[in-house]
Amino acid sequence: MPQLMNKTLLLILLYAFPSLSPTFNQGTNQKKINRINIYPLGNHKVDFRLIRPDKLDNRNRLCVPGAFTSKNNTPEGLIYLNGRLITGQKSSSGRGIVIISLGTINLIHIDSVRQFIDSRTDSRFSLFQQWYLIEKNKRGENPFSNSNLQMRVIAKIKNEIFIIESDSNIESEYFISTLIKMGVSDAIYLDMGSWSDGWYKEANNTIKSIGNNKSNTNKQTNWILFHE
């Protein structure tokens, strides 16, 4: 029997973007889609951290890992923190760059990163390298060979930023195509697998855990933080 897109997600998208038409082909797609959870940046600020954010600080609202962690337990790929180079570019770490500057996020192709860095006259930016799954409304790179795994991305819809994840394992190509149908124009992968442990806070400051495989939580090295 055909499975429908999660209604809560649909309502959230339509509330946030009234002009976004629901192009999910509900009732016609024979594949089962797992529930997709979406966390908007909204009016919060965002930081990139190399020190684990404090869960007990009520200003901190959401935290997830960003770049990969190497076998040497260091962040992997091109990393800048507050304008300072931490690690160099690595071809296997993907073609996407997440730039965090003055509390906002921009998603760019790695070919444009040198121009961005050279244009800066201050150190008020951080960035990291990851796989660019959706670029300018089209499929980008997908190194997963359509494996079934839990997926999480930082994504842009109508110039708004979201963290979007599946709540369980899902075919990577189906996840990507679903995001495109949702109106995602750009999406860069975030570290998952056994490093997937993250959290967010409800309005009453109750902490909710996200990410299913937490076996390498103690080895995480870098984080995206939404905060007040």
N, C-alpha and C positions, 0 to 999 in steps of 0.2 A: 504493500500500500504506500503511495507517495507520502513523504514526510515534508511538513511545512517548515519554512523558516521560523526561527524563534520569534514569537509575537512581541515579547518584551523588547528585543533588539529593534524590530521594525518600528515600534512605537517611539523608542528613543531616537531613532534616526529621523523619523518624520517630525518629531517635536523639535529636534535641533535644527533640522533643515526642511522647512515646509515645502520648499520647491523641489525637493528630491523625490522623484517618482519611485514607487516600490517595484523595481524591475527584477523581482526574484523568481518569476515564473512559478508561483506557488501552485502545487498540485500537478505540475507537469514534469518536474525533475524526479527521476526514479531513484536517485541516490539519496542516502540518508545523510543529512548534515548534522553534526553535533551542535550543541548550543554554543554560540559565540558570545563572548563577554566583551563589552566595550567600555573603556574608561576615558572620558574626555578630559583634556587639560583644562578647558574652560578658562576661568579667571585666575587659575593658579600659575605660579612661576615654576620653572624647571631648572634643575642643576644636574651636572654630571659629577659624580663623586668617586674617589678612589679609597675613601674611608667609609665603612658601612654606616649608613644613616641611622639615627636613633629612632626606634619605633615609639618610644615613650614621649617624644617631643610632639605635641599635638599640632604643631605647625606643619609637620610632615604628613602628607595625605596618601601618597602612593610611592612604592619603591619596587623596581624590577631590575634585573641584571641587563647590561647593555652589550658590550663587546664580548668576544670569546675570551676565555682564560686559557693560557698556554699550559703545556705540560710542566713548565717551570713555575706555575702558579703566579704568572704575571699577565696583565692585560695584553691581548694579541691584536696585531694590526696597527694602523696609524692611530695614535692617541696624542691629543694635546689636552693639557689641563691648565686653565687660566693663562693661555698663551704660551705655555712651555711644552716643548716636545718631550713626550714620555717614551714612546716606542715608535719605530718606523713602519712604513707601509709594508704590507705583506699581501702578495697576489692572491693567496688562498683565502683571505679574509673578506673578499667581496668587493663590489664596485660602488657600494653605497657609503655615504658619509653623513652622519648625524651631527649637525652643528648646533651647539647650545650657546647662546650669547644674550646677555642682558635679560635672562629669564624667559627667552623664547627659543623655538626650535626651527631649524631649516633642514631640509633633506636634499642633498645634491649628489651628482655623480662624481666619482673620484677624480675624473679628468679635470674637474673645475676647482679642485681643492687648493692647488698651488696659487691660482689667481686669487682665491679668497684670502689665503694666509698673507700673501704679499700685499694685499690691499689694506690690511689691518694696521692701524697706527697705535693700537693699544693691546693689552693682554686680556681683555674681558671676553674671552671666548674659550670654549672647550669643544672637542670633537672626537669622534671615534669611527672606526671603519667596520662595516658589516655588509651582508648580502642585500642587494637591491632587488627585491622580489617583484615590485611593480614600479615602473618608471614612466611618468607622463602618460598615465592611463593605459599602459600596455604591460604585458608580462615582461619581466626582466630576467635576471638569472634565477635558476632554481637548481641548487646542487643536491637536492634530496632524492632525485630519481623517483618521484611520486611515492616516497615512503609514507607509512602511517606513523605519525608522531604528533605530539602536542605542539601547536604553533603559536607564536606571539610576534607581533610586529609593532613598530611605531608607524603610524599612518596619517595621511593627510586627506581630508574630505572637505571640499569647499573652503580651503585655506584654514581649516580648523585641525588641531592635532589630537590624536587619540592613541591610546594603547589598546590593541585588539588581540584577543587570544581565543583559541578553541579551549573548551573545558576538558577535552580528552583527545586521544589520538585521532587524526584525520588525514586523509590523503592530501599531500601538499599542493598538488595541482588544483584539487577541488577547493581547497581553502583559498588559494590565490584567485581563482575565477570567481568565487563568491565575493571576495573583497572588491573586485572590479565591478561586479553587479551592484554592490552597495554604494558605488560612487567613489571608491578610494582611487585617488590619482597617483599617489606615491606611497610605497610601503617598504620599510627596511626592517629586516629580521632582527630579533633580539635573542640573546643567548638562552637556550632552553635545555632540553635533555636533563641531565642530573644537576644542572646549574639553574633550574627554572624557578627556584623558590623566590617568591615576592609577596607583597602584601599591600592592602589599601585600608583606609579607615572610613567607616560609615559616619554619618552626621553626628552621632553621639560618641564618636571616637573609639567605637568597638573595632578592633583590628581583625581583618579578614585575610586569611592566607590564600595565595594563588600560586599556581604551579604544582604539578603532581609529583614530580621526581625531585626529591630534596636531598639525595644522597651526597651531593658535593656542595651543599650550602656553605659549609665551613671553608671551602676553597674559592668562593666567589671573590672577585678582585675589583669589580667596578659596577656602578649602579646609576640608573636614571631615577631622579627624585622629583615628584610633584610636591610643591609646598606652598604655604601661604606667604 
